[in-house]
Amino acid sequence: MTGTLPSELGRLTQLFILQLFENLMTGTLPSELGMLSNITDLILDLNQFTGSVPTELGLLLDLWSFSIVGTNITGSLDNIFCNRSSQVMDLYADCLGDPPEVECSCCNYCY
């Protein structure tokens, strides 16, 4: 797949898993992804996404696996995901390096 993620994906409220790894996806992540109220897995690895993770993804209370390894996403995940005291999540991000692409004090796996 190539191109950008359409904001219309947010209308798929019954979607549980979205795995788009190893494609040629570009652009920023649409804030409408925060409307995927039933999603449990959001895997976006190895694409050319840019920008930061929309804060609206913090609304995804059923999300337990999120991965943006091998993308060009930058910024902090702390205010989005690290405040979830009642939920364990698997977070995968490019949070190693000098400087790291992503800041994430609660990530389980840093690459």
C-alpha positions, 0 to 999 in steps of 0.5 A, spaced: 500 500 500 502 507 498 499 513 500 496 517 506 492 514 511 485 516 510 481 520 515 475 516 514 479 510 517 476 513 524 469 511 521 471 504 522 469 503 530 468 496 530 475 495 527 479 491 532 486 490 529 489 495 524 496 492 521 499 496 516 507 494 517 512 494 511 508 498 506 509 505 503 505 509 507 506 516 508 504 523 511 501 524 518 497 520 522 490 522 522 487 524 529 481 521 527 484 514 528 482 516 536 475 514 534 477 507 533 474 506 540 474 498 539 481 497 536 486 493 540 492 493 536 495 499 531 501 496 528 504 501 523 511 499 523 516 500 517 512 506 513 514 513 512 509 516 516 512 523 519 509 528 524 507 526 531 502 521 534 495 525 535 493 526 542 487 523 540 490 516 540 490 517 548 482 516 548 483 509 545 482 505 552 482 498 549 488 499 545 493 494 548 499 494 542 501 500 539 508 500 534 511 505 530 518 502 529 521 504 523 517 510 521 519 518 521 514 519 527 517 524 532 515 527 539 513 524 545 508 518 547 508 520 554 502 524 555 498 520 550 500 513 553 504 513 559 498 516 564 494 509 564 495 506 571 490 501 570 492 498 563 498 495 561 500 496 554 505 494 549 509 500 546 514 499 541 517 506 538 524 508 536 526 511 542 533 509 542 539 514 539 542 520 540 537 524 540 531 519 540 526 520 534 520 518 540 520 520 547 517 514 551 518 513 558 513 507 558 515 504 552 516 496 553 521 496 547 525 501 544 529 501 538 
